[in-house]
Amino acid sequence: MRKCFSRITLGVLSAPLVLVMILTSCIGFVVGISEGVAKGTPLLVKEPIPEKIVRGKYVRDEIIVKFKPGVKSEEIADLNQRHGVSEKYTSPRGKFKILKIPKTKTVPEMVEIYRRNPSVEYAEPNYIAKAFMRPNDPLYWNETLDQAWQWHFTQINMEQAWDVDTTPPLYGGDPSVVVAVIDTGIAYENHTDTYWHLDTYNTYGGSGYSWWCGMLANPAWSTPPGYGNNWNQYLLHEFDLTAATGTVTLSYRHKYDIERNFDYAYVEASVDGSTWTQLKSYTDPIPGGTWRSASVSLTGYIGNKVLVRFRFTSDYTYSDEDGYYNSDGAWYIDNVRVSDSSGDLFYDDMESGPGAWKTTSYLQAPDLAGTSFWTNSGETPGDGVLQSTAKDKGASGWDEEYG
């Protein structure tokens, strides 16, 4: 910002009060000569601009509030009720509370409302903190996808534990200590967990079949059909470009309805199935939900067999699952074509079934390969053993704190 200055020469002042206001095009100043000003006369003070709260760096339906000592629980309950807020958690040591805000309010709005209340010591967003200490094990973190291979360690906050240990020379823990997570969710065998479907729902052209990513009905969801939180779903096909010539293009018809800047649809390619290159990305809903034509270049993969996948990811909130975002399915794909200088190398209008298309699947955890699981008659391998020997902490059954 360019600074502007205005020079003023004042002569002899005999009046009990002289107030000079200088208005410039850049900055407005109020200059007061205090002689003779009555005590307690209010001064004009420009309030500081509130700090901008960046959306996405905090839990989007929660705030943290600490009330001043001596505030009665009845007063707190009345304040929360007036603003449609419910209490999720109270810290036994810090005495702060995690409050769930109504869907019609934003975090910055509710933080400001509670900050202005004289009974509140502080109010702030429930910021998301991430640890930086990670092992250099290539099977722990996928740098290309920026996500964990060993997802179970993130569930028990191992990174935060490693970050606490700053003692040299180990910095992050003793490698002789073995850490493992054993629960009924272990991928002890290969299994499919996909939300990609090939059917007639919202199909291209109004008839026939199209691939789409989402769920038609879920009684636990707020606004089905649509998509859920924390999804990472892909639709994959291999294309043989070993004899391709000239310019190779992958074209397709698609439409999508996803939360802008937080949920994404990607077109990605790989020659080994491990390292993926992003060819295109999409976010935000398409106006009117209309189908569009799109294409990407595969020329750089000539001479190879290349894997191409359409991958959709969603973050931890704002979807049809919690009702904060109402879609009609995340992503729809149809009429996929691969062509080079000689013409079409591949074309699929999805009318002949899934063919060689593959959908989201998870392989057995690599650290469990070769492990034997004891099996009771009629029980899933390992499942009955874990359920019968594990001690349920907290409330009976599943709960948010202990799972």
PEMOWO-V242091 format. One record per residue. PSI is psi in whole degrees, 0 to 359 (NA if undefined). NEAR is the number of other C-alpha atoms within 8 Angstrom. Layout:
BEGIN
psi | near
PSI | NEAR
PSI | NEAR
END
This chain:
BEGIN
psi | near
134 | 2
134 | 4
141 | 5
137 | 7
146 | 4
126 | 6
132 | 4
136 | 4
123 | 4
131 | 5
207 | 4
130 | 4
118 | 6
343 | 4
150 | 5
336 | 7
129 | 9
123 | 8
118 | 7
123 | 7
125 | 7
121 | 9
124 | 7
169 | 8
344 | 5
311 | 7
137 | 7
128 | 8
146 | 7
115 | 8
124 | 8
140 | 7
117 | 7
357 | 6
125 | 6
1 | 6
129 | 8
144 | 5
134 | 4
358 | 4
128 | 6
143 | 4
148 | 4
119 | 5
128 | 4
121 | 4
142 | 4
146 | 4
128 | 4
145 | 4
131 | 4
129 | 4
119 | 5
121 | 5
137 | 6
346 | 7
6 | 7
165 | 9
127 | 11
3 | 9
24 | 10
150 | 12
159 | 16
128 | 12
134 | 14
126 | 11
155 | 10
153 | 8
139 | 4
349 | 4
127 | 9
150 | 6
328 | 6
321 | 6
320 | 8
315 | 9
321 | 8
318 | 8
314 | 8
319 | 11
320 | 9
331 | 7
9 | 6
29 | 8
142 | 11
149 | 9
124 | 10
326 | 8
143 | 7
125 | 9
125 | 8
336 | 5
308 | 4
344 | 5
10 | 8
163 | 10
143 | 12
120 | 13
136 | 13
124 | 11
158 | 14
157 | 8
336 | 7
356 | 4
154 | 8
162 | 10
312 | 12
322 | 8
312 | 8
326 | 11
316 | 12
321 | 9
315 | 8
328 | 11
327 | 11
348 | 7
130 | 7
344 | 6
354 | 7
129 | 13
314 | 10
157 | 9
137 | 13
163 | 8
157 | 12
83 | 10
149 | 7
120 | 7
141 | 4
137 | 5
158 | 7
346 | 7
115 | 9
145 | 6
160 | 5
14 | 5
118 | 6
342 | 6
359 | 7
314 | 10
131 | 11
105 | 11
328 | 6
314 | 7
350 | 6
52 | 7
161 | 7
136 | 9
314 | 8
72 | 9
332 | 7
334 | 7
326 | 11
333 | 10
334 | 7
16 | 6
42 | 8
325 | 9
320 | 12
323 | 11
317 | 9
325 | 12
336 | 12
325 | 7
103 | 9
19 | 8
124 | 7
155 | 5
2 | 4
319 | 8
74 | 10
10 | 12
161 | 8
122 | 6
347 | 5
347 | 4
122 | 6
128 | 5
133 | 4
152 | 5
123 | 6
113 | 6
179 | 6
0 | 8
5 | 4
136 | 7
76 | 10
1 | 8
164 | 7
139 | 9
161 | 9
135 | 7
79 | 7
149 | 8
18 | 9
134 | 13
146 | 8
101 | 11
197 | 9
7 | 9
121 | 6
38 | 5
158 | 12
130 | 10
358 | 5
359 | 6
168 | 7
208 | 10
148 | 13
153 | 16
141 | 12
153 | 12
116 | 14
190 | 15
138 | 11
315 | 7
134 | 6
111 | 8
340 | 5
348 | 5
157 | 10
319 | 9
62 | 10
159 | 14
167 | 13
214 | 16
166 | 15
182 | 11
151 | 12
40 | 9
146 | 9
90 | 8
137 | 13
156 | 11
121 | 12
147 | 11
146 | 10
138 | 9
134 | 9
108 | 8
19 | 11
330 | 8
12 | 7
153 | 10
159 | 9
220 | 7
127 | 9
128 | 14
134 | 13
120 | 12
156 | 12
161 | 12
141 | 12
164 | 12
155 | 12
155 | 13
89 | 14
156 | 12
128 | 13
132 | 9
5 | 7
328 | 9
144 | 12
151 | 14
130 | 12
145 | 13
123 | 12
155 | 13
151 | 12
147 | 12
347 | 9
354 | 7
1 | 7
309 | 5
122 | 8
141 | 10
129 | 8
123 | 9
329 | 10
153 | 8
152 | 9
149 | 7
166 | 14
153 | 10
148 | 10
126 | 9
130 | 5
358 | 4
32 | 9
151 | 7
146 | 8
157 | 7
142 | 8
162 | 8
157 | 8
158 | 9
135 | 10
15 | 10
325 | 9
352 | 5
10 | 9
137 | 12
0 | 8
164 | 9
122 | 11
138 | 13
132 | 13
134 | 12
148 | 12
111 | 11
132 | 12
135 | 15
143 | 11
154 | 13
197 | 10
353 | 6
178 | 10
78 | 12
185 | 15
341 | 17
315 | 14
354 | 13
1 | 11
340 | 9
128 | 9
110 | 10
181 | 12
36 | 10
146 | 14
306 | 14
138 | 14
137 | 13
138 | 12
167 | 13
61 | 11
131 | 13
138 | 13
126 | 12
153 | 12
199 | 13
339 | 9
348 | 6
207 | 6
129 | 9
336 | 8
142 | 9
135 | 9
117 | 9
10 | 10
12 | 12
351 | 8
17 | 6
182 | 6
334 | 8
232 | 5
6 | 6
140 | 8
142 | 8
176 | 10
128 | 12
154 | 9
132 | 9
162 | 8
136 | 11
128 | 10
332 | 5
358 | 4
0 | 8
130 | 8
358 | 4
137 | 5
140 | 4
130 | 6
137 | 7
126 | 10
156 | 8
124 | 4
6 | 4
153 | 9
137 | 8
124 | 9
334 | 11
312 | 9
324 | 11
314 | 9
317 | 11
324 | 8
339 | 6
343 | 6
146 | 6
124 | 4
112 | 7
152 | 6
207 | 7
154 | 7
135 | 7
197 | 5
140 | 7
163 | 9
330 | 5
318 | 5
349 | 7
NA | 5
END
